[in-house]
Amino acid sequence: MTLSSNVVTVRLQETRTKNTLWRKWRPYPSLFVALVTFFPTNTTAQSPRDYLNTPVDAALLQIDFLNTNTETASASDVSLPNNLAVSRLGVATLLWSFPLGDRYGGVAVSGGYIKVKATGPLGQMETTGFTDPGITFHANFFGAPALRKDQFAQAIPQSYMSVHLTMNVPLGSYHSNSAVNTGGNRWTFYPLVNLDITPDKGVSWIDLYAAGRFFTSNNAFQGNNQLSQNPLGIFSAFYSHNIGKRWYAGMGANYDNGGDTYINGISQHNAANGFRPSISISRARTIWKYRLTFRYELTGTTPTAAPTNSVLSLRTGIPLF
């Protein structure tokens, strides 16, 4: 089971103005609060074949590199200057797989380091730091039996369903009076269920994901303010097909809904309600035991005043033993 990256969203919602400027723009706060709270400058975005089975009693190191560009929609009716953020993120994830009864199970820990440049009404802001580390638990319902390495090569791919729970711990870099932060100073919980269907023994796959993100409050936002957020629903669908014996290509979309943020109980009217089309290509088998995946994602539709962004990512999976 390859592990989708589970590092918490880069906290660009915390790249905001000082309290005085926030009060000045209080009638128009949405651009200052959640520039990318709901959009794909995070590594929780799904892609085809994220949770394919791997041998049990094995360890996998996965490394993700992401380059993201986020820009406020120019068509917004909120009369504030556009914001632009560029970030470069590296994430390392260590997955240990094991039998859970006669099914597949796994646990993973992840952490990342990011460089962020943001341009907004206060000018250019820049920071580097650690993201909030995460721990993920995996459990299979059906279709992914526990297979050892000597059994895995002979197994015929079959449809499967599994559940995953990620918890992000507020240990990332955070300073309450900083205009830009890479940690969130809050807990995040991310349950996900996937159904993966193959009609032709692994030649093609239809991947369906349903997930939610739940947040605790940040009580040290821009000083002593409270930043809270409603749950965010994420739904994804992808189709992928093998290209020869070693590659596959996929396409699909993620849909986000909800996640409105609040400052001291005041809604910022920035709930997500939009699609994010995505394309990817991956080395289905190993190159010197390495697996490579390229993914590009772009916001397709946005609500009023929501960001339009793009993500270019490279993922490599390295079996350790």
Number of C-alpha atoms within 10 A of each C-alpha: 20 15 24 20 26 29 27 31 24 24 24 26 24 27 26 27 20 15 16 9 13 16 12 10 15 14 10 15 22 24 27 22 24 27 28 26 25 27 28 26 30 20 21 19 22 26 28 30 25 15 23 15 23 25 22 22 17 16 20 21 20 23 20 21 18 21 18 21 21 24 19 22 19 17 9 16 9 16 10 18 13 17 21 18 23 18 21 18 23 20 22 21 24 20 24 19 23 23 18 15 10 13 18 26 27 23 19 21 20 23 22 23 18 20 16 22 18 23 17 19 13 14 8 12 16 16 17 17 17 21 30 30 23 24 19 24 18 23 21 26 15 15 17 22 23 22 21 15 13 9 10 16 10 9 11 8 18 19 19 20 19 20 19 20 18 24 22 26 20 19 16 22 17 22 17 17 17 17 20 24 27 28 25 28 25 19 18 21 19 21 16 18 19 22 18 23 20 18 12 11 13 15 15 19 22 19 25 22 20 18 20 19 22 16 18 15 18 20 17 16 26 22 13 13 15 16 23 22 23 16 19 21 19 23 20 22 22 22 21 23 18 18 15 9 10 12 16 21 20 21 19 22 21 25 22 22 17 19 24 21 23 21 18 13 12 13 15 20 19 24 24 24 19 19 21 22 20 25 19 20 21 22 19 19 14 15 11 7 10 16 17 20 19 18 20 19 24 21 21 16 15 18 14 19 21 28 29 23 24 22 22 19 19 18 21 18 21 18 16 12 10
